[in-house]
Amino acid sequence: MRVAVIISSLLGWPLLHDLLSQGVVAGVAVPATGTPEAERLAQALGQAGVAPLVLQRPGLGPQLTTWLAEEQPTAVLVLTFPWRIPAAVLGLPPQGFINFHFAALPGYRGPEPTFWQIRRGEAAGAVTAHRMDADFDTGPVLVAVPVPIGPHDTHGLHRGQLALAGVGAGRQLLAGLRGDTPLPEQPQDEAAARYWPRPTLADLCIDWQEPADSIARLVRAANPWNRGALATLRGQELRVLAVSLRPETVAAPPGTVVLAAPGQALLVACGSGQVLQLDIVCLEEGYFTGGQLAGMGVQVGEPLGTLLLMQPA
C-alpha cells in the first residue's frame, strides 16, 4: 500500500517522517503559501531528500487530479492544509482523502483548535483522523488518539505533544487501511459539533476583570504563537507569556499592580480580588521577568490596561 501526503505545517512532520521511514509514501505535496512555517517545512523536506509538488490555489483541482493519476496512491493523507479540496477530487483514490485534525472532533473544528482547547480549560486534546468530505473537519472518524493537556501546558508544548501523537495515530490508520486491524468509521455527532474560527484581536486581549485562572489559560493558549496575551503598560503594548496563580486576594481594582519588588516579583489584581504573578513579559525593548519589570520602575498602584481599548473604532 502506498499513500500520498499533503502537508503545510511542521505539526505533521513527525508523522510524515515516520511514513517516509516505512517506505509507504508515493508522493508529497505542499501549498505555495510562502509563510515562515512553509519555509521551515521546505527545509525539513529538503534534508529528507523529498522534492514535493508545490500546489497553487488557482486550478487546485486539476493539479491534484494529475498528481493522483501519476502517483496512484491508495489514499491521500492530509496533514494540515489551508485550502478547501474540491469535492470531485476527494473520491479519486480508492480509500479517499483522510485528514489528520490535531484536535478533538466534532467539538473543536476549525483552523486553530489548540488555542481554544487551552483557553477553555479542556483536560485533553486529540489527534483525529477522519475521511474528508466537502465541508471542513467533517466526515466519519477513523482514528482518535487523546492527548492530555497539562495544567501548565502552553500552546507550543501541546502542539509538540500532538505532533508526536500523530505518529501513533498514523500507524493505527495504516494498519486499518491494510486490513490488519478493524477501522470503524464513526459518524460525527452534529449535535455536539462546533466550528471555532481563528482567534481575533478581541480573543487575545487580557480583560483584567476576569478571574486569575481564566487569564492564565489565555496566556498559555497564546504562548508562543502570538508571543503571548495582549495588555498595555503606560500606553505601550505589553505581551504576557507566563504567569503564576497566587493564593492571596486583594482589595484593588482589576489590572492594578499590587506588588512591585525589583528582581523578585510583580503582582497584578484580577477579577474577584484574585492575584496573578507576571513571570515573563515582552515589551518593544525585549523580554523580561516580572521582577525585572519592577526594577525598571513599575510602581504599586499603576494600572495595566486592555489593548483592545486602545484600538481605533
N, C-alpha and C positions, 0 to 999 in steps of 0.2 A: 504494500500500500504506500502511496506517495501523496503528500499534501502540499498545496501551495500556501504561502503565508503572505498576508498583507499586514504591515506594521508601520506605525507612525510615532511610536514613543518607546523610550528605554524601559518603560514599565513592562513591556512584553519581551525584552531582550533575554532574560534568563530562560524563558520558555523556548524562544527561537533557538538559542544556543544549544539547548538540550535536544531539540528536534534535529538540528544540524549534526550533532554528535551521533544520533541514531541513524543517520543516512536516509531519512524519510522525506526530506524537503525537495520538492520538484522545482520550485522557484520562489523568489521573494520579490514583492513589490512594495514600494513606498510612495506616499503622496508628495508632490512637489509643493511643499509649504514654505520652505526657506526659513523656518524658525530655528532658534538655537538648539532646541531639542532635536530637530531633524538633522542638524549638522553633527551633533554628538552621535546620533544613531548611525549616520553615514560613516563616521569614523570607526565605530564598532563593527559595522558590516565589512568595511574595507580590511580591517585587521583580521577578520574571519575568512577573508578571501571570497566574499559574496558580492557579486555585481547585480544589484536589484534593478528591476524595471521601475522607472520613475513615471508615476501616473499623473496626468494632468486632469484638472477638474472638467474643462470642456471636452466633450467626447469620451467621458469616462466609460460608458457602456461598451462602445466598440473596442476601446483599448483592452478592457477586461475580457471581452469575447475572444479577441485574437490571442491574448496571452493564454487563456484556458485551452484553446484549441491546440496551441503549441505544447503546453506542459502536460495536459491530460491528467490532472490530479483527481484523486478520489474525492477530496473535499478541499475547501479553502478555509483556512483558519485566519480569522481577523483579530489581530492583537492591537486594538485601538486604531480608529480611522475616523477622520473628521468629516467625511462626506457621505451622503446617502448613496448606497449602491443600488443601481436600477433593478427593479423587481424582476425584469426579464432575464437578468444575468444570474440571479440567485439560484435558479434551478438547473443551471448548466452542468455542474459537477454531479456525479452520481449521489454523493452524500451532501450536496448543497454547500452553503456557506455557514460556518459556525463562528459566532462571535464570542470572544472572551471579555466579559464585562467584569471589571475589577471592583465589584460591589454586590450587595445582596439584591436579588430581584424577587418580586416585582417592586419592592418598596423604594428602591433607590435607582431608578432610571435617570439618565441624563449624563452630561459631559464631565461633571466634577463631583461625583458622589462621595469621594473621600472627605472633602470639606464638610459636606452636610452630615455625614455619619458621625464625625467627631464633634461637630458643632452641636448636634442634638443629643450627644451623650450615649450613643449606641455602644454596647459591650463587645460587638463583633461586626466585622465586615465580611466579605466573601470574595472568592473568585468563582464566577458563574459562567459556564459555557452553555450557550443556547443557540438553537437554529435561528437563522436570521429570516425575517420576512420584510414586508415593505415598510414597517414602522421601526423607529429607533428602540432598541432594547426590548423588543417583544419576541414572541416565538417560544416554543417549548424548551424547557431547561433540560439539559443532558447531564451536566455535572455541576455540583455546587460544593465548594470547599470552604467552610467557615474559617475566618482569620480573626483571632481576638484583637480587640483594641484596648491596650492597657491604659490605666489611669493617667499615665504621663506620656503616652504616645503622641507625637506630633504628626502632622500631615506627611512629612518626609519619612518618618520612621514607619508609619503604617504602609505607606507606598512601597517601601523596601520589603516589608513582610509580604505584601500582596504579590510583588514580583517573584519572590521565591516560592510562594504557594502556587503560583501559576505553573511551575514545573510539575508538581504532583497532579494538578488538575489536568494538565496536558497529557500526562501518561495514562490517567484514568480514561480520558476521552479516546486516545488511540487504542487502548485495549478494547473499548466498547465498539469502536468502528471496525476493528479487525474481527469482532465476534468472540473475543476471548472472554469477555465478561458482559453481563447484561448492561444495556444502555437505555434505561427507561426515559421516555420523553414526557416530561411533566408539564402540562399546560400552565401558564402563569395565571394566577388568580387576579383578574382585572379589578375585582372589588378592593383588593389590597394594593393596587398599583399606584405609584406616584412618580411623576417626572419632575426632577429637580433641575432648574436652569442653572447656567453658570452664575456664580455669585456676582452681585453688583457692588458698587461702592457702598451702598447702604448696608449690605450684609457684612462688610469688612470693618465697619467703624465701631469702635467701642462706645457703648452707652453706659456711662458710669452709674446710671440708676439701676442697672441690672445687678443681680446677686453676684458675688465674687466667683462662684463656681461656674456660672454661665459665661462670664468674661474670660475665665481661664480656658474654657473649652474653645471659645473663639480664637484666643491666642494660639492654642495648639493647632487648631484647624487651619490657621493662616501661616504657619511656620513649616517650611521656608518659602513656599511657592509665591506668597505675596510679600515676603520679607516682614511678616508679622501683621498684627491687627493695628488699626489706624486710630490715632488720637492726636491731640495738639498740646504743645507746651509753649507758652508765651507767643502764641500765634504761629509757631513753626510746626510742621508735620513731625509727629513722633510715632515711630513704629515699635510696637511691643512684641517681642519674640518669645519671652519666657517669663512666667510669674509663678509665685507660690501662694497658696492659701494660708491665711493667718487665723489663729483661733480667737483673737480678741475682737471686740466690737468698739465702735467709737460714735460719739455724737457730733458728726461733722457732715457737711453737705457732700454728696457723692462727687468724686473727682478731686477732692481736696487732698493735698499732701499732708499726712498726719505725723510722719516721722521722716526726717532727712538727716541721716547720720553719715557723714563723709567717710568713704571707704568701707562702709558696713551695709547700710540698707536704706531703701526709700519705700515708704508705705503710703498707700492711697486708699481713701474711703470709697466704698461702693454702696450699692443699694442695701437697705435694711441695716445700715451701720456696719456692714462687714468690711473686711480689710484685705487688700491684696499687696503682696510684696513684688515690686518690679525687679526682676532678676537680670534681664537682658533687654536693652532698648537700642533703637537706631535713630540717629539724627543725621542731618546733612553732613555733620562733621565726622561721623563714624559710628561704630558700635561701642556701647558702654554698659557696664553693670549699673544697677540702681545706686550702689554706693558711690560709684564714680560720678554719676549724675548729681548726687547730693554734694559731692566735692566740687562740682562746677558751679555751685551757687544756688541750686534749687532750695527753696525755703519752705518750712512748715507753713501751711495756710495758702500756698499757691494752688490755683486750680488747674487741673488738666481738662482740656476740652474735648469736644467731639468734632472730628474733621468734617463730617457732613455739614455741620452748621456753618462752616467757612466757605462752602462751595456757592458760587453764584446761582441764583434762582433760574 
